Amino acid sequence: MAVAWGPVRGRVVFDSSVHPQAREQQSGGFSWTGARSLLVTDWPAVYVHDTGGFGTAAVTALDPASEPDASVALADRSTRLVADVRLPGGRALRLSSGPLDPAALHALTLLGGRLLPDAAALDFVSPCAVSVTPCYEEGGEPAELTAHVVLSGGRLRVRDRGAVPVEWPVNRIVVTPHGPSAVEIRGGALLDGRFLSGAVAHLVTPQVRDAFLKVFRSIAAATPGTVGTSAPVTVRGLAAPAADCVLGEDTLEFQAQDSQRVLAAFDLADPALRVAGSAERFVIFNPVHGPVAVTCGSAAFGRRLHDHAALRAAAARTLTSGVFPAELSDGRPVALAFAADGLRVRGPEVSLRVAYTSIRNVEGTSERLRLTTDRSDLTVVGPAELIQALHVELRTRSLLDATADQIPGLLQAAVGLEEDYLLYTIFGPFYELHAALLGEGADLSGPVTVPDAAVFQVGLAELQRHLDQVVYVLPAFIRHRDAQLLDGPEPAWLKADEAALRAALAPVQRAAAEVGQLAAQVSRLIDLDPAELPKVDYGGAALSLGAAALVNPVFAVSGLSQAYAARNQGDQRRNQATAQSARGWTTVLDRWNGLVGGGLPVLSYVVTENVFPLRWSAARRLAGTASLPGVARRLATLDVLRRHPSGPGIRLRRGEIADHLRRTRDTLPTPRFADF
């Protein structure tokens, strides 16, 4: 085909020289004084004519043309052309037009998407990059993007120069006409970490829109499905390694990305549903589909799953159900179930039965549990709370073969471990906060020398709430757990023991008063110099499905995990304070170091001496009527949990805190007492 300045290949679909509002935005490698015009053909090819100014006119061609070297897009609801081309010889041109008339838009449709190298293999492709307006769940004015709209392999993709910023499985969305030449897409997806409720694609002309709808409906009819929010995930335990994870109101489905075949569907209201893990990686299980390990590349979608009420309820059930979804050390998903004849380990690639009597050793860390038997060595991987629950269950099973006359001995052993329990339950949060203030790897016995206002403010507020619960909730909690050991009704002496226990814990109020004074002083220092309070971002902290498997979950001090996150994320800052606030912080640190270094160890001795006569008396009374399963579980729980930290982000094991308190208490300097 011939044009004013020479022959070109293919039919002309756009010529900037006939559009008076076309403007060169940027160019490189051309003459300084000449004017450029752009011509696009359906070959596809791109030509740039340079008048040369005072020199000779020249034509530079990109033949054949394809993305990303040649980008032709329609912006502003597909009414205005924007072209960005890179040509041979280091030349480049960026050009935009004004609003195009219907004839010019129709001409552009002849391009047929040929700038995409794989256009011929696609079920549908927009003529060029078109305007797509995302609709965000949170509302707000959306920022338009320009990209090719593509249907292929059962998926609707928005393709932008090789990248796919957003895509949907065709059978999980609804598409309807919107205006004369656009379509409205309704279905959840993710774009740049933000959730979409859908989008509007402006498809240039009514003819292009109708062609899109025809192809879309034929694909959707072949694989019907319910509308939901979807994201691509990696799975193990299903027929395909990659899948679309589709979250509905009451279902979680995994479907193949190439065929849209549903690989597994989980009813979120099913009482048999079990799930454990984090927002980034989790294992989900029900008896129909078995365990499936899921790795989610999108943090936003992972948080959406994590925040779903039904999934959180299933995670809470998992820790007390006796069926634990987890992974083996090589990544194989399994479900571990406790039966009368042994531990059953089942999964798509695993089928084992481990007799309890054959287990020779169980070693647990924060995220791993190793079982050594006569014939095998099995390592289970999972979140900390699941590993703790699994470890407790295994330890409980090892104690269930005790005889009735051994129950008093088991109760006495449990009371012996209760010292650790009381020490880390009552005083553990102080030392977790102290460790957060010291920083990673510091010696717990060392003093805090650099104030961190954010960590102090979060931690002291949590300590105040915690100490209130120690005095008013802990006695009733212990009485309730003692009553669960009995087969019959609760005896009256348990209620009397609760009142005595409350009186025995009264000295804790001394620590509460000191914490209250410290919190008030820190608040005054922050008011004096607000710059000392950095903005703390806890977004990087791992999200975990399930509540901590604690003996007393009412004492999960979440703020201290946040304090660790604040420290570990690099939010420690040396305060540039006024002289007045510097003196104030010196006083705060002196009081805090004195509290954790001397006051609390002494107080821990007073509390344990007050409490233990009551606990030994309770053990003797319980020995005659307590049931073996309850006693075994208590002893197992107290034994196992001291080996683990109290929550995510906490590096100190509970037992380490109890040992540190005893060691500090026994080595306190008392020079004025030496002459006795």
C-alpha positions in Angstrom: 0.0 0.0 0.0 1.3 3.5 -0.9 1.2 6.6 1.2 2.3 10.1 0.5 6.0 9.4 1.3 6.3 5.9 -0.1 5.0 2.3 0.0 4.2 0.4 3.3 3.3 -3.2 4.0 -0.3 -3.9 5.0 -3.4 -1.7 5.4 -3.0 1.6 7.3 -4.9 1.5 10.6 -3.6 4.8 12.0 -1.8 7.8 10.5 -1.0 10.7 12.8 -0.6 13.1 9.9 -4.3 13.1 9.3 -5.1 13.8 13.0 -4.4 17.5 13.8 -4.5 16.9 17.5 -1.7 14.2 17.4 1.3 15.4 19.4 4.8 14.2 19.7 5.5 13.7 23.4 9.1 12.5 23.4 11.6 11.4 20.8 15.2 10.3 20.5 17.6 9.7 17.6 15.8 11.9 15.1 16.6 15.3 13.6 16.4 18.3 16.0 14.3 20.5 13.8 12.2 18.1 11.8 8.6 16.9 12.6 7.6 13.3 13.0 4.5 11.5 12.0 3.5 7.9 12.9 1.9 5.3 10.7 0.7 1.9 11.9 -0.4 -0.9 9.5 -2.1 -4.3 10.1 1.0 -6.2 8.7 1.8 -5.3 11.5 4.4 -2.6 11.0 5.2 0.8 12.3 6.7 3.7 10.3 8.0 7.0 11.5 8.4 9.8 8.9 10.9 12.5 9.9 10.8 15.6 7.7 14.4 16.3 8.6 14.0 20.1 9.2 16.9 21.6 7.2 18.1 18.1 6.2 16.7 15.2 4.2 13.4 13.5 5.1 13.8 9.9 6.3 11.5 7.0 7.1 12.3 4.5 9.9 10.4 1.3 9.9 9.8 -1.4 12.5 8.8 -4.4 10.3 7.4 -6.6 11.7 6.3 -4.8 14.8 5.4 -6.4 18.1 5.3 -5.6 21.8 7.2 -4.5 23.7 9.0 -2.5 21.0 5.8 -1.3 19.5 3.0 -0.3 22.0 -0.2 1.1 20.6 -2.9 1.8 23.2 -6.2 3.5 23.5 -6.5 5.6 26.7 -9.3 7.6 28.3 -12.0 5.0 27.9 -10.4 3.9 24.6 -11.0 7.2 22.9 -7.4 8.5 22.5 -4.4 6.8 21.0 -1.0 6.7 22.8 1.9 5.1 21.0 5.3 4.3 22.3 7.8 2.7 19.8 11.4 1.8 19.8 12.9 1.7 16.3 16.2 0.5 14.8 19.2 2.7 15.2 18.4 3.7 18.7 15.4 5.8 17.6 12.3 6.1 19.8 9.1 8.0 19.7 6.2 8.6 22.0 3.1 10.2 20.5 -0.5 10.8 21.6 -3.6 11.9 19.8 -6.8 13.7 20.8 -10.2 12.0 20.9 -10.6 9.8 17.8 -13.8 9.7 15.7 -15.7 6.5 15.1 -14.1 6.0 11.7 -10.6 6.2 13.2 -11.5 3.8 16.0 -13.0 1.3 13.5 -9.8 1.5 11.4 -7.7 0.6 14.5 -9.8 -2.5 15.0 -8.2 -3.9 11.8 -5.0 -4.3 13.8 -6.6 -7.3 15.4 -4.2 -7.6 18.3 -1.3 -8.6 15.9 1.2 -6.7 18.0 1.1 -9.7 20.4 3.4 -12.4 19.0 0.9 -15.1 20.0 -2.2 -13.4 18.8 -3.1 -16.2 16.4 -3.2 -18.8 19.2 -5.6 -16.8 21.5 -9.4 -17.2 21.6 -9.9 -13.5 21.7 -7.6 -10.5 21.8 -8.5 -6.8 21.8 -7.3 -4.9 18.6 -4.7 -3.1 20.6 -4.1 -2.2 24.3 -7.4 -0.7 25.5 -8.6 1.1 28.6 -9.4 -1.1 31.6 -10.9 0.6 34.7 -10.5 -1.4 37.8 -13.2 -1.4 40.5 -11.7 -1.6 43.9 -13.5 -3.1 46.9 -12.7 -0.2 49.1 -14.0 2.3 46.5 -12.2 5.4 45.6 -11.3 6.9 42.2 -9.7 4.1 40.2 -6.6 4.6 38.1 -7.1 3.5 34.5 -4.7 1.1 32.9 -4.1 0.3 29.2 -3.5 -3.3 28.2 -4.6 -6.0 25.9 -7.8 -7.9 26.9 -7.2 -11.6 26.2 -9.3 -14.8 26.4 -7.3 -17.9 26.3 -7.1 -21.2 28.1 -10.3 -20.5 30.0 -8.9 -17.3 31.5 -9.5 -13.6 31.1 -6.2 -11.8 31.2 -5.2 -8.2 31.1 -1.8 -8.3 29.4 0.5 -5.3 29.6 3.8 -5.6 27.6 4.3 -9.2 28.6 3.1 -8.8 32.2 -0.3 -9.9 33.5 -1.3 -7.5 36.2 -4.7 -9.1 36.7 -6.5 -12.2 35.5 -9.7 -14.2 36.2 -10.8 -17.7 35.6 -13.7 -17.3 33.1 -16.0 -19.5 35.0 -15.6 -17.5 38.2 -16.8 -14.1 36.8 -19.9 -12.5 35.3 -19.5 -10.3 32.2 -22.3 -8.0 31.0 -22.5 -5.2 28.4 -21.7 -1.8 29.7 -22.6 1.1 27.5 -22.2 1.0 23.7 -18.7 -0.7 23.5 -17.6 -1.7 27.0 -18.2 -4.7 29.2 -18.4 -4.9 33.0 -16.5 -7.8 34.7 -17.8 -8.8 38.1 -15.6 -11.1 40.1 -12.9 -10.7 42.8 -9.2 -10.6 41.9 -6.0 -8.8 43.0 -4.3 -5.9 41.4 -1.1 -4.5 42.9 -2.0 -6.0 46.3 -5.5 -4.5 46.3 -8.8 -6.4 46.0 -11.0 -5.8 43.0 -14.7 -6.4 42.8 -14.4 -6.3 39.1 -13.4 -4.0 36.2 -14.8 -2.3 33.1 -13.0 -3.0 29.8 -13.6 -0.5 27.0 -13.4 -2.5 23.8 -13.3 0.3 21.2 -16.4 -0.6 19.1 -19.7 -2.4 19.6 -18.5 -5.0 17.1 -15.4 -5.8 19.1 -17.5 -6.0 22.3 -20.0 -8.4 20.7 -17.1 -10.7 19.5 -15.7 -10.7 23.0 -19.1 -11.6 24.6 -19.6 -14.4 22.1 -16.3 -16.1 22.9 -16.6 -15.5 26.6 -20.0 -17.1 26.8 -19.0 -20.2 24.9 -16.0 -20.7 27.2 -18.0 -20.0 30.4 -20.8 -22.4 29.3 -18.3 -25.3 29.0 -17.1 -25.0 32.6 -19.7 -23.4 34.9 -18.7 -22.2 38.3 -19.8 -19.9 41.1 -18.5 -16.3 41.3 -15.8 -15.7 43.9 -12.5 -14.0 44.6 -9.6 -15.9 43.1 -5.8 -15.9 43.0 -3.2 -18.3 41.6 -1.6 -20.6 44.2 0.9 -23.4 44.3 -0.5 -26.7 45.7 0.7 -30.1 46.7 -1.7 -33.0 47.2 -3.9 -32.3 44.1 -3.7 -33.4 40.5 -2.1 -30.2 39.4 0.8 -28.3 41.0 -0.7 -24.9 40.2 -4.3 -23.9 40.7 -6.7 -21.0 41.1 -7.8 -20.7 44.7 -11.4 -19.4 44.7 -12.8 -18.0 48.0 -16.6 -17.8 48.2 -18.9 -17.0 51.1 -18.9 -20.5 52.4 -16.6 -22.5 50.1 -12.9 -22.7 49.2 -12.3 -24.3 45.9 -9.2 -25.2 43.9 -9.5 -25.5 40.1 -7.0 -26.3 37.4 -5.8 -23.2 35.6 -5.7 -24.8 32.2 -9.1 -26.7 32.2 -11.0 -25.0 35.0 -11.8 -28.4 36.4 -12.5 -28.2 40.1 -9.7 -30.2 41.8 -11.1 -29.9 45.4 -13.9 -28.0 47.1 -14.0 -27.4 50.8 -17.2 -26.5 52.6 -16.1 -23.9 55.1 -19.1 -24.8 57.4 -18.1 -28.4 57.5 -17.3 -29.4 61.2 -14.8 -31.9 59.8 -12.8 -29.1 58.1 -9.3 -28.7 59.5 -6.7 -26.0 58.6 -3.3 -25.0 60.0 -0.6 -22.7 58.8 0.0 -19.0 58.0 -1.4 -16.6 55.5 1.5 -17.5 53.1 1.4 -21.3 53.5 -1.2 -23.6 55.0 -2.5 -27.1 54.9 -6.3 -27.7 54.6 -8.0 -31.0 55.2 -11.3 -32.7 55.1 -12.0 -36.5 54.9 -13.2 -36.2 51.3 -10.2 -34.6 49.7 -7.5 -35.3 52.2 -4.7 -32.8 53.1 -3.7 -30.1 50.5 -0.7 -27.9 51.1 -1.2 -24.4 49.7 1.4 -21.7 49.0 -0.1 -18.3 48.3 2.2 -15.8 46.5 -0.2 -12.9 47.2 0.1 -11.5 50.8 -3.2 -9.7 50.3 -5.1 -12.8 49.3 -3.4 -14.8 52.1 -4.7 -12.2 54.6 -8.2 -12.4 53.1 -8.1 -16.2 53.7 -6.7 -15.7 57.2 -9.4 -13.2 58.1 -12.3 -15.4 57.0 -14.3 -16.2 60.1 -15.1 -19.8 59.0 -11.4 -20.6 58.3 -10.4 -19.1 61.7 -13.0 -21.3 63.4 -11.7 -24.4 61.6 -8.2 -23.4 62.7 -9.3 -23.2 66.3 -11.0 -26.6 66.1 -7.9 -28.1 64.6 -5.8 -27.6 67.8 -8.3 -29.6 69.9 -9.7 -32.1 67.4 -7.0 -34.9 67.4 -6.6 -34.5 63.6 -3.7 -32.3 62.6 -3.0 -31.1 59.0 0.7 -30.6 58.5 3.6 -31.3 56.2 6.5 -33.6 56.3 10.0 -32.2 56.1 10.0 -32.9 52.3 6.8 -30.9 51.8 4.3 -33.7 51.5 1.0 -32.8 53.0 -0.4 -35.2 55.6 -3.1 -35.5 58.2 -2.0 -36.9 61.6 -4.8 -38.6 63.5 -4.7 -40.2 66.9 -6.4 -43.6 67.1 -6.5 -46.2 69.8 -3.8 -48.4 68.1 -1.4 -45.6 67.1 -0.7 -42.4 65.3 -2.0 -42.5 61.7 -0.2 -40.4 59.1 -2.2 -40.1 55.9 -1.8 -38.1 52.7 -1.8 -38.5 48.9 1.8 -39.8 49.0 1.9 -41.2 52.6 0.2 -44.0 54.6 1.7 -44.9 57.9 0.7 -46.2 61.3 3.0 -45.5 64.2 2.3 -47.5 67.3 2.6 -45.4 70.5 4.8 -48.1 72.1 7.2 -47.9 69.2 8.0 -44.2 69.7 11.4 -43.9 71.2 11.9 -40.2 71.2 10.0 -37.0 70.4 11.9 -33.7 69.9 10.0 -30.5 69.3 11.2 -27.1 68.2 9.0 -24.0 67.3 8.0 -25.3 63.9 9.2 -29.0 63.7 8.5 -32.2 65.5 10.7 -35.2 65.1 9.4 -38.7 66.0 11.9 -41.5 66.2 10.6 -45.1 66.2 12.2 -48.5 66.0 11.9 -48.4 62.2 11.4 -44.8 61.1 12.4 -41.2 61.6 9.6 -38.8 60.9 9.8 -35.0 60.9 6.5 -33.0 60.9 6.6 -29.3 59.9 3.8 -26.8 60.9 3.1 -23.6 62.7 4.2 -23.3 66.3 0.8 -23.8 67.9 0.1 -26.9 65.9 3.5 -28.4 66.7 2.8 -27.7 70.4 -0.7 -29.3 70.2 0.7 -32.3 68.4 3.5 -32.7 70.9 1.1 -32.5 73.8 -1.1 -35.2 72.3 1.8 -37.5 71.8 3.0 -37.0 75.3 -0.5 -37.6 76.7 -0.8 -40.9 74.8 2.5 -42.0 76.3 1.0 -41.5 79.8 -2.4 -43.2 79.2 -1.1 -46.7 80.0 -0.6 -45.7 83.7 -2.6 -47.6 86.3 -5.0 -46.1 88.8 -2.5 -46.3 91.7 -0.1 -44.2 89.6 -2.5 -41.3 89.3 -1.3 -39.6 92.6 2.3 -39.8 91.4 1.3 -38.2 88.1 -0.5 -35.4 89.9 2.5 -34.8 92.1 4.7 -34.6 89.0 2.2 -32.1 87.5 2.4 -29.9 90.7 6.1 -30.0 90.4 5.9 -28.5 86.9 3.3 -26.0 88.1 6.2 -23.9 89.5 7.4 -23.3 86.0 3.8 -22.7 84.9 3.3 -20.0 87.5 6.6 -18.4 86.9 6.3 -18.0 83.1 2.5 -17.3 83.2 2.8 -14.5 85.8 6.2 -13.1 85.1 7.0 -14.3 81.6 5.5 -11.3 79.8 8.0 -9.0 81.7 11.0 -10.9 80.4 9.5 -11.2 76.9 9.3 -7.4 76.9 12.7 -7.1 78.4 14.1 -9.3 75.6 12.4 -7.2 73.0 13.9 -4.0 74.5 17.4 -5.6 74.6 17.3 -6.8 70.9 18.0 -10.1 69.2 20.7 -12.3 70.8 21.2 -10.1 73.9 21.7 -11.7 77.3 18.4 -11.7 79.3 20.3 -10.7 82.5 21.7 -7.5 80.9 20.2 -4.1 81.5 18.3 -2.1 78.9 20.4 1.0 78.0 18.7 2.4 74.9 15.0 3.4 75.3 12.5 2.4 72.6 9.4 4.4 73.2 7.2 2.3 70.9 8.1 -1.0 72.4 7.8 0.4 75.9 4.4 1.9 75.3 2.9 -1.3 73.7 4.5 -3.6 76.3 3.6 -1.7 79.5 0.0 -1.4 78.4 -0.2 -5.1 77.8 1.5 -5.8 81.1 -1.1 -3.8 83.0 -3.9 -5.8 81.4 -2.0 -9.0 82.1 -1.5 -8.4 85.8 -5.2 -7.5 86.3 -6.0 -10.9 84.8 -3.5 -12.7 87.1 -5.2 -11.5 90.2 -8.8 -11.7 89.1 -8.9 -14.5 86.4 -6.1 -16.9 87.1 -7.5 -18.3 90.4 -10.9 -19.1 88.8 -9.1 -20.5 85.7 -7.0 -22.9 87.9 -10.2 -24.0 89.8 -12.0 -24.6 86.5 -9.1 -26.8 85.2 -9.0 -28.7 88.5 -12.7 -29.4 88.2 -12.2 -30.9 84.7 -10.0 -33.6 86.2 -12.9 -35.0 88.2 -15.5 -37.4 87.0 -18.3 -36.1 89.3 -19.6 -32.7 90.4 -17.3 -30.0 91.5 -16.6 -30.2 95.3 -17.0 -27.2 97.6 -13.4 -27.2 98.6 -12.4 -26.1 95.1 -14.3 -22.9 95.5 -12.6 -22.3 98.9 -9.2 -23.0 97.2 -10.0 -20.3 94.6 -10.4 -17.7 97.3 -7.2 -18.8 99.0 -5.4 -18.7 95.7 -6.6 -15.2 95.1 -5.2 -14.1 98.4 -1.9 -15.9 97.7 -1.5 -14.0 94.4 -2.2 -10.6 96.0 1.5 -9.6 96.2 1.5 -9.4 92.4 -0.3 -6.1 92.8 3.1 -4.7 93.9 4.4 -5.3 90.4 1.2 -3.9 88.9 1.6 -0.7 90.8 5.2 -0.3 89.6 4.1 -1.0 86.0 1.4 1.6 86.2 3.8 4.2 87.4 6.2 3.3 84.6 3.5 3.5 82.0 2.4 6.9 83.2 6.0 8.2 83.1 6.5 6.9 79.6 3.3 8.5 78.5 4.5 11.9 79.9 7.8 11.5 78.2 6.1 10.9 74.8 3.8 13.9 75.4 6.9 15.9 76.2 8.7 14.9 73.0 6.3 13.0 70.5 9.2 12.6 68.1 10.5 9.8 70.4 7.5 7.6 69.4 8.3 6.1 66.0 5.5 4.7 63.8 5.6 1.0 64.3 4.6 -1.2 61.4 3.6 -4.7 62.4 2.5 -5.7 58.9 5.6 -7.9 58.4 4.8 -10.1 61.3 3.6 -13.6 60.3 -0.1 -14.2 60.4 -1.0 -17.6 61.9 -4.1 -19.6 61.5 -5.3 -20.8 64.9 -5.0 -19.6 68.5 -1.9 -20.6 70.6 -2.4 -23.9 72.3 -1.8 -22.5 75.7 -2.7 -24.0 79.1 -4.4 -20.7 79.7 -5.1 -18.9 76.5 -6.5 -15.8 78.4 -2.8 -14.9 78.9 -1.8 -14.6 75.3 -0.1 -11.2 75.4 -0.3 -10.2 71.8 1.2 -6.8 72.3 4.5 -8.4 73.3 4.7 -10.3 70.0 4.2 -6.9 68.4 7.0 -5.5 70.5 9.3 -8.2 69.1 8.1 -7.4 65.6 8.8 -3.8 66.1 12.3 -4.6 67.3 13.1 -7.2 64.7 11.8 -5.0 61.8 14.4 -2.4 62.6 12.2 0.1 64.3 14.7 0.7 67.1 15.8 4.4 67.0 18.0 6.4 69.3 15.9 9.2 70.5 17.1 12.7 69.9 15.4 14.1 72.9 15.6 17.2 75.0 17.7 17.2 78.1 14.6 16.9 80.2 13.3 13.9 78.4 16.7 12.3 78.4 16.8 12.5 82.3 13.2 11.1 82.3 14.2 8.1 80.2 17.2 7.4 82.4 14.9 7.2 85.4 12.5 4.9 83.4 15.3 2.5 82.4 16.7 2.5 86.0 13.3 1.6 87.4 12.7 -1.1 84.7 16.1 -2.7 85.1 15.7 -2.8 88.8 12.2 -4.4 88.5 13.3 -7.2 86.2 16.7 -7.6 87.8 15.7 -7.7 91.4 12.1 -7.0 92.2 10.4 -9.7 90.2 12.8 -12.6 91.2 12.0 -11.8 94.9 8.3 -11.4 94.2 8.3 -14.8 92.3 9.7 -16.5 95.4 7.0 -14.9 97.6 4.2 -15.9 95.2 5.4 -19.5 94.8 5.8 -19.9 98.5 2.2 -18.6 99.0 0.7 -20.8 96.3 2.4 -24.1 96.6 1.0 -25.3 99.9 -2.5 -24.8 98.3 -1.5 -26.7 95.2 0.0 -29.7 97.1 -3.1 -29.9 99.2 -5.3 -29.8 96.1 -3.2 -32.6 94.5 -3.8 -34.8 97.5 -7.5 -34.2 97.4 -7.7 -34.8 93.7 -5.8 -38.0 93.7 -8.7 -40.1 94.9 -11.2 -39.0 92.2 -9.2 -37.6 89.3 -9.5 -39.4 85.9 -6.4 -40.7 84.2 -7.0 -39.0 80.8 -7.3 -35.5 82.4 -4.3 -36.0 84.6 -2.2 -37.3 81.7 -3.1 -34.3 79.6 -2.3 -31.8 82.3 1.1 -33.4 82.9 1.8 -33.6 79.2 0.8 -30.0 78.6 2.9 -28.6 81.5 5.8 -30.7 80.3 5.6 -29.8 76.6 4.7 -26.1 76.7 7.7 -25.2 78.9 9.8 -26.3 75.9 8.2 -23.7 73.5 7.8 -19.9 73.3 4.5 -18.5 74.3 3.7 -17.1 70.9 4.8 -16.1 67.4 7.7 -13.7 67.4 8.8 -14.6 70.9 12.3 -16.2 71.0 12.4 -17.2 74.7 11.0 -20.6 75.6 8.7 -20.6 78.6 11.1 -22.8 80.5 14.0 -20.5 79.9 12.1 -17.7 81.6 11.3 -19.8 84.6 15.0 -21.0 84.8 16.2 -17.4 84.5 13.9 -16.3 87.4 15.1 -19.0 89.7 18.8 -18.4 88.8 18.4 -14.6 89.3 16.6 -15.2 92.6 19.3 -17.5 93.9 22.1 -15.1 93.0 20.8 -11.8 94.2 23.5 -9.9 96.1 22.6 -9.4 99.8 25.7 -7.9 101.4 23.8 -6.5 104.4 22.7 -10.0 105.4 26.2 -11.6 105.3 26.9 -11.2 109.0 24.1 -13.4 110.2 
